[in-house]
Amino acid sequence: MFLIKKNIPKIFKILLTIGFGYFFWLMLKITWEYVPLKTDVSFLMIKQTEVTSRPEYLYFFYTHVYTSIFVMLTGFLAILRKDFGIKDLHQNVGKVYIFLILFLAAPSGIYMGIFANGGIYSKNSFVILGCLWWFSTLEAYQLARQKKFKQDQQWMWRSFALTFSAITLRMWKVIIVYLFHPNPMDVYQIIAWLGWIPNILLIEYLIAKKLL
């Protein structure tokens, strides 16, 4: 039993690596749809009201989309805590991750959350998600500066759990639509919360059990 418990972090990281590699590729394909700057593809097709009536919306949207893919990659490398033979890789990718979230990805995500589809339920979820994402990342940064690396690592896991919601949200959408065929707006309201709450609950459980 002790050996199983001791190896849980390694097993968790292996599973995370496999899942991350696959879904990161899918996210990269989604991001590529917006290159060059297009306003009539994919998600933006249902956001034409904001596109035409709010000139700033596209700036926030592209900021969020283009930075989030790098946030996911640098965040993943940071939580692995390995340098892979490259001097200070972990430290440097961690700095990039934190900078992108605090100044670009999270603020733009919060703004987009205000105009999310699905009504007040979805809007509240995405705004709360953005705020928690920003706060948990800031907390990890402050703890790292204080050289409290154990606590820093735990807050980085919390931050990355929220980062990973970009993937889990889409996973839940596929599952719910396949099983229940609900109204599209109902789906959006459900996955807005399911995308990140199970992630953070899992991380809190692992931290509480001292497995991370």
N, C-alpha and C positions, 0 to 999 in steps of 0.2 A: 504493500500500500504506500509506503514511504517513497519507493522508487517511482511509482506511478505519479504521485503528487509532485515529486521533484521534476519529472519530465513533462508535466503539463505545459509550462511556458514554451518548451521547445516544440511540443506537438502543436500547440496553438499557433506558434509562429510559422511552422511548416504549412499548416492548413491555410493560414492567412496569406502566405506567400503564393501558394497555388491559386487560391481564389483571387487574390489581388492581380496577379499576372493576367488572368483571363479577362476579368472585368475592366482592368485598366485599358486593355486593348479595345474593348467595346466602347469605353468612354472616349478614347482617342478618336475612334471612328465618328462618334457623335460630334465631338469638337470640330473635327475636320470639315463637317458639313457647313460650318460658318466661316470657312476660309475660301476665298477672300471675304470681306465683310458683306454678308448677304442678309437681307431683311425679309425674305419671303420663303424661308425653308424651315422645316421641322417645327420646333417650339414657337418660333416667331410667327408662324402662320396663324396661331390662335391669339397672338398678342398685337394685332394690327392696330387696335384702338390706342394702346400705349405708344406704339411705334409712330403713329401719325399725329397724336395729340401731345406727346411729351418728348420733345427733342432730346432730353437728357437720358431717357430710358435706354436707348441703344448704347450710350457710353457706359452706363452701369452694367448692362447685359454683357457686352463684349469684355469688359474688365473682369467680370465674374467668370465667364466661360473660359477665357484664355488663360487666366491665372490659376483656376481651379485644377486644371490638369497637372500643372507643375506643383501645386500644393499637395496633390495626392502622391505624386512621385517622391518629392522631398520628404513628406511626412512619413511615408513608408520606409524610406532609407534611414530616417532619423530614429524611428522606434526599433529598428533592427539593432541599432547601437554597434554597428560594425564599420570599419574603415576600408575593408576590402583592399588593403595594401596601399591605399591613397591617404597621405598624411592629412589628419584632421577632417576627414570626409564627414564623419558623423556631426561634428561641431558646425561645419560650414553649411551642410544641407539643413541642419536644424535652424540656423540663422535665416536662411532663405525661406524656409517654411513659415517661421514666425513672422517675418517681414511681410510676406505675401498675404497672410491671413489678416494681420492687424491693420494693414494700410490699404489693401485692395479687395481681396476675396470676401471677407466677412462684411465690411461696410457696404459693398455693392450687393451682396446677398440680402442684407437687411432691407435695403432700398427695394429690391425686387420683390421681397416678401410682402411689402405693403400693397403691391399690386398683383398678388398671386391670384390665380383662378381658384374657385371653390368657396368664395365667400369668406366670412369672418373667421371660420374655423381654420381654414388653410392659411390665411394671412397671419393669424396669431401663431400658428405652429412655426411657420418659416421665419417670422421675426424673432421668436423665442430661440429657435435653433441658431440663427445668426448671432444673437447676443451671447448665448452660451458658448458658441464656437469661439467668439472673440475673447470672452472672459477666460475660458480654460486655457487658451493659447497664451494670453498675457500672464496668467498665473504660472504656467510652465516656464516662461521666460524669466520672470522675477525670481523664481526658486533656483533656476540655473545660475543666475547672477550671484545669488547668495551661497552657491555651491552646495545646495541641498539637493543632491542629485537623485536620491530615492524618490522624494516628493515630486521633483521635476519630471521624472520618468512616469509617475502615475498620472500627472496632469497632461503629459504628452499623449498618453494612451486615451485619456478622456477626449482630448482635442481631436485625435485621429479617429476615434469612434464617431465623432460628429462629421469629420471630413468624409468618412466612409459612407455616410448617409446618402451621398450622391449615387452610390452603387446600390445600397440596400433598398432605397426608394424605388428604383426601377425593377429590382427583383420582386418586391411585393406587388408592384403594379401588374407584372406578368402573371404572378400566381393568382391574384384576386380576379383579374379579368378572365383567366382561363377557367377558374373554378365556379365563379358566381355570375359573370356577365352583368355587372351592375351598371347603373347610369354613370357616364364619364365623370360628371361632377362629384358624384358620391365617391368614386374611386379616388379622385384627387384629394378630397377631404380626409379619407382614410389613410392614404399613403403619406400624406403630409406629416402625420404623427408617427405612423409605423416606420417611416424611413429612418428615424433617429432614436426614438425612445427605447426599443429593444437593444440597440447598439450600446447605449450608455448604461442600461441596466446590466448587460452582460459584463461590461468593463468594471462597474461598481462591485459586482459579485466577485469577480476575479481578484480585484484589489482587496476586498474585505477578507477573502480567503487567503490573502498573501501569496497569490499565484502570479502576480505581476509586480 
